[in-house]
Amino acid sequence: MRSFVFGVIVAALIPFSTQAQEAGDAAAGEKAFAPCKACHNFQKNGVGPDLKGVVGRKAGTYEGYNYSAALKNSGITWDEANLHEWLKNPKAKVPGNKMIFQGYSDDKKINDVIAYLKTQS
């Protein structure tokens, strides 16, 4: 009976350990964000919009930036799942957007960038 209970507890904890592994590393994300700095920062709009507080923000709404109609009308809120899809392939996530970045192919790097963005709120 004890081994059964122990097995159930371990099985219940496996998803949490998987989530912890999937959680990004903000320090690694800051390094992975380096190419993004050509267009984005956390103080003001540039070629791309200011990303300060982007996690949780509705897409296409940061004041003073001229977004594509596709992004303004996407209805997306930048939660982790949407950011992951966007950072993987922006053109597939929102066809018609004007971002030229092709996306990251590495899921870990994407998770790291998201973890870094979450520190910039």
RATA-V613613 format. One record per residue. N is the residue number from 1. RES is the residue in one small letter. PHI is phi in whole degrees, 0 to 359 (NA if undefined). OMEGA is omega in whole degrees, 0 to 359 (NA if undefined). NEAR is the number of other ideal C-beta (glycine too) atoms within 10 Angstrom. Layout:
N_RES_PHI_OMEGA_NEAR ; N_RES_PHI_OMEGA_NEAR
This chain:
1_m_NA_180_5 ; 2_r_299_181_6 ; 3_s_294_177_7 ; 4_f_296_180_8 ; 5_v_298_179_9 ; 6_f_299_179_10 ; 7_g_298_179_10 ; 8_v_295_180_10 ; 9_i_296_179_9 ; 10_v_298_179_10 ; 11_a_299_180_9 ; 12_a_289_182_9 ; 13_l_275_182_10 ; 14_i_303_179_9 ; 15_p_301_180_9 ; 16_f_290_178_9 ; 17_s_292_176_10 ; 18_t_295_178_10 ; 19_q_297_180_9 ; 20_a_296_178_8 ; 21_q_293_181_9 ; 22_e_282_178_12 ; 23_a_297_183_13 ; 24_g_282_177_22 ; 25_d_254_185_16 ; 26_a_299_180_17 ; 27_a_295_176_12 ; 28_a_294_179_16 ; 29_g_295_177_22 ; 30_e_298_178_16 ; 31_k_292_180_12 ; 32_a_293_180_23 ; 33_f_285_186_19 ; 34_a_312_179_8 ; 35_p_296_182_10 ; 36_c_290_183_16 ; 37_k_296_177_11 ; 38_a_298_183_12 ; 39_c_238_187_15 ; 40_h_238_169_20 ; 41_n_214_184_17 ; 42_f_238_179_15 ; 43_q_238_184_8 ; 44_k_198_174_10 ; 45_n_292_175_16 ; 46_g_227_174_13 ; 47_v_299_174_12 ; 48_g_247_182_19 ; 49_p_288_172_24 ; 50_d_303_182_18 ; 51_l_258_177_21 ; 52_k_298_179_15 ; 53_g_75_183_14 ; 54_v_295_181_19 ; 55_v_292_182_18 ; 56_g_99_181_11 ; 57_r_277_173_17 ; 58_k_286_182_12 ; 59_a_300_174_23 ; 60_g_74_185_19 ; 61_t_239_183_13 ; 62_y_293_186_17 ; 63_e_301_174_7 ; 64_g_89_178_8 ; 65_y_252_181_15 ; 66_n_268_181_8 ; 67_y_283_172_18 ; 68_s_293_176_14 ; 69_a_300_181_11 ; 70_a_301_181_15 ; 71_l_287_179_21 ; 72_k_301_183_15 ; 73_n_262_185_13 ; 74_s_288_183_20 ; 75_g_75_183_9 ; 76_i_280_165_17 ; 77_t_249_185_14 ; 78_w_284_170_19 ; 79_d_271_184_12 ; 80_e_299_181_18 ; 81_a_296_180_10 ; 82_n_293_177_16 ; 83_l_298_180_22 ; 84_h_298_179_18 ; 85_e_297_180_16 ; 86_w_297_182_24 ; 87_l_290_176_21 ; 88_k_286_183_16 ; 89_n_197_183_14 ; 90_p_302_182_18 ; 91_k_291_177_15 ; 92_a_283_181_10 ; 93_k_292_179_20 ; 94_v_224_178_23 ; 95_p_302_179_9 ; 96_g_93_176_11 ; 97_n_286_185_20 ; 98_k_256_178_14 ; 99_m_287_184_19 ; 100_i_270_180_11 ; 101_f_298_183_17 ; 102_q_279_180_10 ; 103_g_111_176_15 ; 104_y_266_177_18 ; 105_s_271_185_9 ; 106_d_264_180_11 ; 107_d_300_179_13 ; 108_k_296_179_15 ; 109_k_298_178_18 ; 110_i_298_179_22 ; 111_n_299_178_23 ; 112_d_294_179_23 ; 113_v_297_179_25 ; 114_i_297_178_24 ; 115_a_299_178_20 ; 116_y_294_179_21 ; 117_l_301_180_26 ; 118_k_294_178_17 ; 119_t_280_184_12 ; 120_q_256_181_17 ; 121_s_257_NA_11
